[in-house]
Amino acid sequence: MASTTKSPIRSSSPLRDHTRDRPGHSLEVAYRRAREQQAQMRRERLAYTVPRAALRAFPIAVVFAVLVASGLRLPVSVAVTAYLVVQLGWPLVVIGRSFDPVPEIEALREGAESERKTARIVNRLRRYGYVVMHDRRVAHSEASIGHLLVGPGGVMVMKSDASPGTVRYSKDGAKVDGQSLKKPLDLTKWLGEEVRNQTRDALPMLKVPVRPILIMVEAGVLWSDGAIDGVTLISLKDLVSYVRGRPDRLNPAEVTKVVAVAQRLFPPATANQLADHVTLDRDQWLTLMDALRTILERGGNATDMLDRLTRIENDLARLAEPGGRSGIPGARTGDNGDSGDGDSDDLINELTGSAGPAGRPALGAADDPSTGRRRGRILAAVRPLRPAASRPAGDVANDGGTSADLDVDSSADGPGRPPHGPAGPSSA
């Protein structure tokens, strides 16, 4: 009997634009960050533990050397050697112990490796009509989806576990060599619920089946497709056959819709984005605090500090971008309600007053007629505006705009809002 296979979906960019997908990337980044923090803590700890160990070793080394020289009547060279062994060995032991691996940090590395192993198996499902997305972010959460599959059988939300051993089920739940799997099971269940709820909110007319799956990469599972509390617990070697055995629930057109929604709701973890936290060194922190203090003392007037504030803003913006390409969302330049890449400037251009999307400079309070330079809206907010009557007519002509152009930026904040005026230090 001839065997039939599900034909893969042939489509363009929405289904195959996964060049930024990197399996296990978020865990790898967390592992590197944890290693850096561990190294910094180690340096700080050794700065005072090594001298203390040397001081504690000194009297013991002296007593031991004296006993070797006088009690055992050994040569002085042997006594000196004994002294050096104790005096230097104690601090070296302290240094060596500080490099012991931390189980929590090593778990991140093992998790990243298990996600990559799972990715190599999951990618085989592409030939059967499934779209595979790796390492996807969940909005307003630090958790990430290891692998997100969309195909004829529905949506599969997968997480990998690197625990070795054999999975057994008891009255307390699933365990691998006595270690409970409740935490990864709960996380996988929550991820499945998030995908299900957000997908159904985006596609209310389409019933999308969502299956959370916990994959045991290194451990053996005594059953092929058992479910625990709504989460399928399966071994990596049985994954492909399990997914292929699911009945068809979505047609190719529905798969295309679900993939487009999934890519929008769950972007790749490797996509450039504004960092949630920015770490400043001491000099940067002092520079920022000094600028804010100066503006506060001047009652919010930062007329002669524009260049300084621009440098600070550019430095902070660069720190907030993890990649070379800016991932900061564009700022709206008008109230027309339009959206898209062509209707908004990048936030960096908004702060520094660069050209807009149509190649035309931004207008309004971002202009500095006294110096001829441009500055963004945030910088414009910390400088009091001069009265319109006191502005010479020549300045308006030099700006190359009309009086109507001068009101564009003040009205961009929305109807009914007051124009830009003096602001406190928080506006900087």
Secondary structure, DSSP 4 states (H G I P E B T S, - for coil): -----PPPP---HHHH--TT--TTHHHHHHHHHHHHHHHHHHHHHHHHHHHHHHHHHHHHHHHHHHIIIIIS---HHHHHHHHHHHHHHHHHHHHHHHTSPPHHHHHHHHHHHHHHHHHHHHGGGGGGT-EEEEEEE-TTSS-EEEEEEEETTEEEEEEEE---SEEEEETTEEEETTEE-HHHHHHHHHHHHHHHHHHHHH-TTS---EEEEEEESSSEESSSSEEETTEEEEEGGGHHHHHHTSPP---HHHHHHHHHHHHHHS-BTTS----S-----HHHHHHHHHHHHHHHHTTT--GGGHHHHHHHHHHHHHHH-SSSS--SPPEE--SS---SGGGEE-HHHHHHT-B-TTSPBP-STTB-TTTS-B--HHHHHTSPPPPSTTS-HHHHHHTT--TTGGGHHHHTT-TTPPPP----GGG-
